Amino acid sequence: MHKRFWEIDLLRTNAIAVMLAFHTLYLLSYFGIHYTNLQRGFPLWFAAGGGTFIFLAGVSLAISHSRAKRMSGFMVRGLQILALGMAITLVTWLISRTGYVRFGVLHFFGVAFILGPLFLRFRFINLILGIALMATGFFLRSTSVDFPWLFWLGLRPHTWRMFDYIPLLPWFGLFLIGMFSGKMLYPEGNRRFSIHQFSGPIISALTFPGRHPLVIYLLQWPVIIGALLILYPANVLPYFPF
């Protein structure tokens, strides 16, 4: 069994903490319990949370491939994550017919893990292409269209309101940059740079969330919403169609 790199798991744990804080504040605002203007600091929030997840996913894909030398497993994993994303779409559609999740973080990771293996043969091309995709995506962020067919790519219809929206542009570019970094920093699945190898119960506890990000992502919603439902039933209950 290959060893894990504690620094990657710890960075992922930090991203999880930011994600939980952001989603808690968002739901407090959404249910009218306590308003916080998250749009003002959204780029910083996403860079520390979602952006870190995407970058590290690319790094981890490169490391895993250098050890396994197989692409099919990553594509199957991508299909599984995409199926979970479609389940999120269904659940959120039942709650909100207008603001449901059409292409959120799970949809993105599902597609990224399906497409990513096709780029594993490249190194510097991934860096160049990743930068180009990110630049294109950020340019498109201020553009809205009248048709919905390319919303997954980054062309957002101006009439759509979406809470969780992570299109391929620009974020697949960051995923490719993560793959490039994984090949450069962890060639053949080994750490190229020197760093202290921490171990013991403290580091194990700190990295535990980073080893199970998908489970935590899925569990956070019923836990946070359930807690708010108990604490503020008058605010939360009107949003559920039952």
HELIX and SHEET records of a PDB file:
HELIX    1   1 TRP A    6  TYR A   30  1                                  25    
HELIX    2   2 PHE A   42  ALA A   48  1                                   7    
HELIX    3   3 GLY A   50  ALA A   68  1                                  19    
HELIX    4   4 SER A   72  ILE A   95  1                                  24    
HELIX    5   5 VAL A  105  LEU A  115  1                                  11    
HELIX    6   6 GLY A  116  PHE A  119  5                                   4    
HELIX    7   7 PHE A  124  LEU A  140  1                                  17    
HELIX    8   8 LEU A  168  LEU A  185  1                                  18    
HELIX    9   9 PRO A  187  GLY A  189  5                                   3    
HELIX   10  10 PRO A  201  ARG A  211  1                                  11    
HELIX   11  11 PRO A  213  LEU A  231  1                                  19    
HELIX   12  12 PRO A  233  VAL A  236  1                                   4    
HELIX   13  13 LEU A  237  TYR A  239  5                                   3    
SHEET    1   A 2 SER A 144  VAL A 145  0                                        
SHEET    2   A 2 ARG A 156  PRO A 157  1                                        
END                                                                             
